[in-house]
Amino acid sequence: MKQPIFTLENGSVRYGHGHPDAVSDVTVRLYPGEILGLVGESGCGKSTTARAMLGLVPLSAGRLTLHGTPVNPHDRRLRAAVQAIFQNPAASFNPRRSLLDSVAEPLRVHGQGTARQRRERALEELDRVGVTAQMAARRPNEVSGGQCQRAAIARATILRPEVLVCDEPVSALDVSIQAQILELLAELRTEQGLAMLFISHDLGVVASLCDRTAVMYAGRMVEQGAATEIAGNPRHPYSVALQDAVPSLDLSDGLAPRIRTRTGADDVDGRLLPGCRFAALCPSATPECTAAAPVLAELAPRHEVACHHPFDPAP
């Protein structure tokens, strides 16, 4: 079995004394040539998990490992091996610098090549992702969102990293540009054998792009498995409710929600509950659910669910 390239082991993040953990005991394993989709509603801890893996926020518990060896978040090896693509491409660039200069910057920081060599490398990388030399000479506000995101991908890959952390990389783009960026990411995975963490709220995108899916709720992982399995056979009540909320283009399907969450509990912060964090909303919750937090357990090969009463789909 393949060994993970990069792992967050039992990671927790807390933003200040007296606050509940934003992320609690989360483990993420990224394997070579594989894309892991991380999904969940806004505020569930997806971006905090990504930032912890990138060393942008400190872990209050847990550790990061690269090829099985613990690494400090500020280790230069980690900075070169793990790169990021963020939601707003324009905001991740210096507005006063050309795209070309920004894409070449990582080479300068890591002491690679002369100024001319860095410029040539950057032009090659930009061309590889579909940005022309003429476009590369422009500033971020002078190009489209799609071109800017392509340049962001070039900057993230110019050091030939082993891992890409993609935090909602297409949510700010229109649908046609989204498809182009997703196709580009899939090509890069195939060409370079990259491991990717792909964060999204779009279950359709995750199902089509990713090999595995992990579902988060209120700072905890509640389900993990093959993307096709999670899409076709979700077992945690929250995963089921999340999929039921996806609008259908077929107005005649007449499908009723499989899980009807409890009303009046939307304002309950699951992070403050002693047991299952979804218990206040779950229609199947029992006293066991409110007393003890469930742990991820394998219900089928490589399909883990953290639930005392997993959803049992009809045959």
C-alpha positions as CSV (number, residue, x, y, z in Angstrom):
1,M,0.0,0.0,0.0
2,K,1.2,3.5,-0.8
3,Q,2.5,5.6,2.0
4,P,1.2,9.2,2.4
5,I,3.4,12.0,1.3
6,F,2.0,14.6,3.7
7,T,-0.1,14.1,6.8
8,L,-1.8,16.2,9.5
9,E,-2.0,13.8,12.4
10,N,-4.7,14.4,15.1
11,G,-4.5,18.1,14.5
12,S,-6.4,20.7,16.6
13,V,-6.5,24.5,16.3
14,R,-7.8,26.9,18.9
15,Y,-8.1,30.6,18.3
16,G,-7.6,31.9,21.8
17,H,-8.1,30.9,25.4
18,G,-11.7,30.1,26.4
19,H,-12.8,29.3,22.9
20,P,-13.7,25.9,21.6
21,D,-11.4,24.3,19.1
22,A,-12.0,25.5,15.5
23,V,-10.6,22.1,14.4
24,S,-10.5,19.0,16.7
25,D,-8.4,15.9,16.3
26,V,-8.4,16.0,12.5
27,T,-6.2,13.6,10.5
28,V,-5.6,14.2,6.8
29,R,-3.5,11.9,4.7
30,L,-2.4,12.9,1.2
31,Y,-1.1,10.2,-1.1
32,P,0.9,10.6,-4.4
33,G,-1.1,11.1,-7.5
34,E,-4.4,11.3,-5.5
35,I,-6.8,14.2,-4.9
36,L,-8.7,14.3,-1.6
37,G,-11.8,16.5,-1.5
38,L,-12.7,18.2,1.7
39,V,-16.3,19.3,2.0
40,G,-18.6,20.8,4.5
41,E,-20.7,23.9,5.2
42,S,-19.1,27.4,5.8
43,G,-17.5,27.6,9.2
44,C,-16.9,23.9,9.6
45,G,-13.1,24.2,9.7
46,K,-12.1,23.3,6.1
47,S,-9.9,26.4,5.5
48,T,-8.5,26.3,9.1
49,T,-7.4,22.7,8.4
50,A,-5.7,23.9,5.2
51,R,-4.0,26.8,6.9
52,A,-2.8,24.5,9.7
53,M,-1.3,22.2,7.1
54,L,0.4,25.2,5.4
55,G,1.8,26.5,8.7
56,L,-0.2,29.6,8.5
57,V,-2.0,29.0,11.8
58,P,-0.4,27.1,14.7
59,L,-1.5,23.7,15.9
60,S,-2.7,23.5,19.5
61,A,-2.3,19.7,19.2
62,G,-1.1,17.2,16.6
63,R,1.7,17.2,14.2
64,L,2.7,17.5,10.5
65,T,4.7,14.7,8.8
66,L,6.4,14.8,5.3
67,H,7.3,11.3,4.1
68,G,6.7,10.0,7.6
69,T,9.1,12.4,9.2
70,P,7.7,15.1,11.6
71,V,8.3,18.6,10.2
72,N,8.1,22.1,11.7
73,P,5.5,24.4,10.0
74,H,8.3,26.8,9.2
75,D,10.7,24.2,7.8
76,R,12.1,25.2,4.4
77,R,11.6,21.6,3.2
78,L,7.9,22.0,3.9
79,R,7.7,25.4,2.1
80,A,9.2,23.9,-1.0
81,A,7.2,20.6,-1.0
82,V,3.8,22.0,-0.1
83,Q,2.3,24.8,-2.1
84,A,-1.1,26.5,-2.0
85,I,-3.8,27.9,-4.4
86,F,-6.4,30.2,-2.7
87,Q,-9.9,31.2,-3.5
88,N,-9.3,34.8,-4.6
89,P,-6.4,34.8,-7.1
90,A,-6.1,38.5,-7.4
91,A,-5.8,38.9,-3.6
92,S,-2.9,36.4,-3.5
93,F,-0.7,38.6,-5.9
94,N,1.1,41.9,-5.3
95,P,-1.1,44.4,-7.3
96,R,2.0,46.4,-8.2
97,R,3.9,43.6,-9.8
98,S,3.4,41.7,-13.1
99,L,2.2,38.2,-13.1
100,L,5.6,37.2,-14.4
101,D,7.5,38.7,-11.5
102,S,5.2,37.1,-9.0
103,V,5.5,33.7,-10.6
104,A,9.3,33.9,-10.6
105,E,9.4,35.1,-6.9
106,P,9.5,31.6,-5.3
107,L,12.6,30.8,-7.3
108,R,14.3,33.9,-5.9
109,V,13.2,33.1,-2.4
110,H,14.7,29.6,-2.6
111,G,17.9,30.8,-4.3
112,Q,17.4,29.1,-7.6
113,G,19.0,30.4,-10.8
114,T,20.0,33.9,-12.0
115,A,17.4,36.6,-12.6
116,R,17.4,35.7,-16.3
117,Q,17.0,32.0,-15.6
118,R,14.2,32.7,-13.2
119,R,12.4,34.8,-15.8
120,E,12.7,32.1,-18.4
121,R,11.5,29.4,-16.0
122,A,8.5,31.6,-15.1
123,L,7.6,32.2,-18.7
124,E,7.7,28.4,-19.4
125,E,5.5,27.7,-16.4
126,L,3.0,30.3,-17.4
127,D,2.9,29.0,-20.9
128,R,2.3,25.5,-19.6
129,V,-0.8,26.6,-17.8
130,G,-2.1,28.7,-20.7
131,V,-0.9,32.2,-19.9
132,T,0.9,34.0,-22.8
133,A,4.0,36.1,-22.5
134,Q,1.9,39.2,-23.3
135,M,-0.5,38.4,-20.6
136,A,2.3,37.6,-18.1
137,A,3.6,41.2,-18.4
138,R,0.3,42.5,-17.0
139,R,-0.7,43.2,-13.4
140,P,-3.4,41.2,-11.7
141,N,-6.1,43.8,-12.1
142,E,-5.4,43.9,-15.9
143,V,-6.3,40.2,-16.5
144,S,-9.4,38.1,-16.0
145,G,-10.0,36.0,-12.9
146,G,-9.4,32.8,-14.9
147,Q,-6.0,34.1,-16.2
148,C,-5.1,35.2,-12.7
149,Q,-5.9,31.8,-11.2
150,R,-3.8,30.1,-14.0
151,A,-0.9,32.3,-13.0
152,A,-1.5,31.4,-9.3
153,I,-1.3,27.7,-10.3
154,A,2.0,28.4,-12.2
155,R,3.4,30.1,-9.1
156,A,2.4,27.2,-6.9
157,T,4.0,24.6,-9.2
158,I,7.1,26.3,-10.3
159,L,9.1,24.8,-7.5
160,R,7.8,21.3,-8.5
161,P,6.1,20.6,-5.2
162,E,4.8,17.2,-4.1
163,V,1.6,18.6,-2.6
164,L,-0.9,21.2,-3.6
165,V,-3.4,22.6,-1.1
166,C,-6.3,24.1,-3.0
167,D,-8.7,26.2,-0.9
168,E,-11.9,26.8,-2.9
169,P,-9.8,27.5,-6.0
170,V,-12.7,27.8,-8.4
171,S,-15.6,29.2,-6.3
172,A,-14.9,32.8,-7.3
173,L,-14.9,32.0,-11.1
174,D,-17.8,31.6,-13.5
175,V,-18.8,28.1,-14.6
176,S,-17.0,27.9,-17.9
177,I,-13.7,29.1,-16.3
178,Q,-14.2,26.7,-13.4
179,A,-14.3,23.8,-15.8
180,Q,-11.0,24.9,-17.5
181,I,-9.2,25.3,-14.1
182,L,-10.5,21.9,-12.9
183,E,-9.2,20.3,-16.1
184,L,-5.9,22.0,-15.6
185,L,-5.6,20.7,-12.0
186,A,-6.4,17.1,-13.2
187,E,-3.7,17.4,-15.9
188,L,-1.1,18.5,-13.4
189,R,-2.0,15.6,-11.1
190,T,-1.5,13.2,-14.0
191,E,1.7,14.8,-15.3
192,Q,3.5,15.5,-12.0
193,G,2.0,12.8,-9.7
194,L,0.9,15.6,-7.3
195,A,-1.0,14.9,-4.1
196,M,-3.8,17.4,-3.7
197,L,-6.1,18.6,-1.0
198,F,-9.1,20.1,-2.8
199,I,-11.4,22.1,-0.5
200,S,-14.9,22.9,-1.9
201,H,-18.5,23.4,-1.0
202,D,-19.6,21.9,-4.3
203,L,-20.2,18.2,-4.0
204,G,-20.6,17.8,-7.7
205,V,-17.1,19.2,-8.4
206,V,-15.6,17.0,-5.7
207,A,-17.3,13.9,-7.0
208,S,-16.0,14.5,-10.5
209,L,-12.5,15.6,-9.7
210,C,-11.5,13.8,-6.5
211,D,-10.4,10.2,-5.7
212,R,-11.5,10.4,-2.0
213,T,-13.8,12.6,-0.1
214,A,-13.7,13.7,3.6
215,V,-16.7,15.4,5.2
216,M,-16.3,17.9,8.0
217,Y,-18.9,19.2,10.5
218,A,-18.2,21.6,13.3
219,G,-14.5,21.1,13.3
220,R,-14.5,17.3,13.1
221,M,-14.2,14.7,10.4
222,V,-17.5,12.8,10.2
223,E,-17.0,10.6,7.1
224,Q,-14.2,9.6,4.7
225,G,-14.1,7.3,1.8
226,A,-13.8,6.9,-2.0
227,A,-15.5,9.8,-3.7
228,T,-17.9,7.6,-5.6
229,E,-18.8,5.8,-2.4
230,I,-19.5,9.0,-0.5
231,A,-21.5,10.4,-3.4
232,G,-23.6,7.3,-3.9
233,N,-23.7,5.8,-0.5
234,P,-23.2,8.4,2.3
235,R,-23.6,6.9,5.8
236,H,-23.3,9.9,8.2
237,P,-26.6,11.7,8.6
238,Y,-24.9,15.0,8.0
239,S,-23.4,13.8,4.7
240,V,-26.8,12.6,3.6
241,A,-28.4,16.0,4.5
242,L,-25.6,17.7,2.7
243,Q,-26.2,15.7,-0.5
244,D,-30.0,16.2,-0.2
245,A,-29.5,19.9,-0.2
246,V,-27.9,19.8,-3.7
247,P,-30.4,21.2,-6.2
248,S,-31.5,18.9,-9.0
249,L,-31.8,20.1,-12.6
250,D,-34.5,17.5,-13.0
251,L,-37.7,19.2,-11.7
252,S,-39.7,16.0,-12.1
253,D,-37.6,13.7,-9.9
254,G,-39.8,14.3,-6.9
255,L,-37.2,13.0,-4.4
256,A,-37.9,13.8,-0.8
257,P,-35.0,14.5,1.6
258,R,-33.7,11.3,3.2
259,I,-32.8,13.2,6.4
260,R,-35.0,15.8,7.9
261,T,-32.9,17.8,10.3
262,R,-34.5,19.0,13.5
263,T,-35.8,22.6,13.4
264,G,-35.0,25.2,16.0
265,A,-31.4,23.9,16.5
266,D,-29.7,25.8,13.7
267,D,-28.1,28.3,16.1
268,V,-26.6,25.5,18.3
269,D,-22.8,25.5,18.1
270,G,-21.9,21.8,17.7
271,R,-18.4,22.5,19.0
272,L,-19.9,23.2,22.5
273,L,-21.7,19.8,22.7
274,P,-20.1,17.0,24.8
275,G,-21.2,14.2,22.4
276,C,-21.8,14.1,18.7
277,R,-21.6,17.6,17.3
278,F,-24.5,16.9,14.9
279,A,-26.7,15.6,17.7
280,A,-28.8,18.8,18.0
281,L,-29.8,18.6,14.4
282,C,-29.9,14.8,13.8
283,P,-33.3,13.2,13.8
284,S,-31.8,9.8,14.9
285,A,-30.0,11.2,18.0
286,T,-30.2,9.2,21.2
287,P,-28.9,9.8,24.7
288,E,-25.8,7.9,23.7
289,C,-25.2,10.6,21.0
290,T,-25.4,13.5,23.4
291,A,-23.1,11.8,25.9
292,A,-20.2,10.3,24.0
293,A,-18.5,11.6,20.8
294,P,-18.3,9.0,18.1
295,V,-15.0,8.1,16.5
296,L,-14.3,7.3,12.9
297,A,-14.9,3.6,12.4
298,E,-14.6,1.5,9.2
299,L,-18.1,0.4,7.9
300,A,-16.7,-0.9,4.6
301,P,-13.3,-1.1,3.1
302,R,-11.8,2.5,3.2
303,H,-15.1,4.0,4.2
304,E,-15.0,5.5,7.7
305,V,-17.9,7.1,9.6
306,A,-18.1,8.8,13.0
307,C,-21.6,8.0,14.0
308,H,-23.3,5.9,16.7
309,H,-26.3,5.3,14.3
310,P,-25.0,5.5,10.7
311,F,-27.6,6.0,8.0
312,D,-28.7,2.7,6.4
313,P,-29.7,3.3,2.8
314,A,-32.7,1.4,1.5
315,P,-31.8,-1.7,-0.6
